[in-house]
Amino acid sequence: MSKDFTRLNFSTDDFDGFPSSMIEGSYDHLGTRLHTYNRVVIPVTSTFERYLVQFTVTTLADQAAAAAADVQGFLDAKRAEY
């Protein structure tokens, strides 16, 4: 747990049918407030091979709102590739 971590959002809902966990929040690091989005997904192939995929985006907290649409666009694009 990072110093002064504030959880803003979380989910344990599946991600396109795969087990997943997501946490979003902000924290202090070296005197700077950061915002982070972290998702872990366990996709399973048709031959039942399992993979652990982690996606993390960290921005300056005061830039998070401006970057939100870009981050969501990346998530939507990656989701379409599954």
LINZI-V735453 format. One record per residue. N is the residue number from 1. PSI is psi in whole degrees, -180 to 180 (none if undefined). D_LAST is the distance of its C-alpha to the last C-alpha in whole Angstrom. Layout:
n->{N/N}
psi->{PSI/PSI}
d_last->{D_LAST/D_LAST}
This chain:
n->{1/2/3/4/5/6/7/8/9/10/11/12/13/14/15/16/17/18/19/20/21/22/23/24/25/26/27/28/29/30/31/32/33/34/35/36/37/38/39/40/41/42/43/44/45/46/47/48/49/50/51/52/53/54/55/56/57/58/59/60/61/62/63/64/65/66/67/68/69/70/71/72/73/74/75/76/77/78/79/80/81/82}
psi->{127/160/132/35/132/116/127/-30/151/160/145/16/151/152/104/40/-3/146/139/156/138/141/140/137/-172/155/166/138/119/42/8/137/126/153/135/145/126/125/138/131/143/86/151/129/174/-20/17/25/138/143/152/117/128/133/124/133/127/130/168/139/-38/-5/-2/-43/-41/-31/-7/-43/-38/-42/-46/-39/-40/-43/-44/-40/-42/-38/-38/-22/-17/none}
d_last->{31/32/35/35/32/31/28/27/24/22/20/19/17/13/10/8/10/10/14/14/17/18/21/22/26/29/31/34/34/37/38/35/33/30/27/23/20/18/15/15/12/12/9/11/10/12/15/15/15/14/13/14/12/15/14/18/20/23/26/29/30/32/29/26/27/27/24/22/21/19/17/16/15/13/11/10/9/7/6/6/4/0}
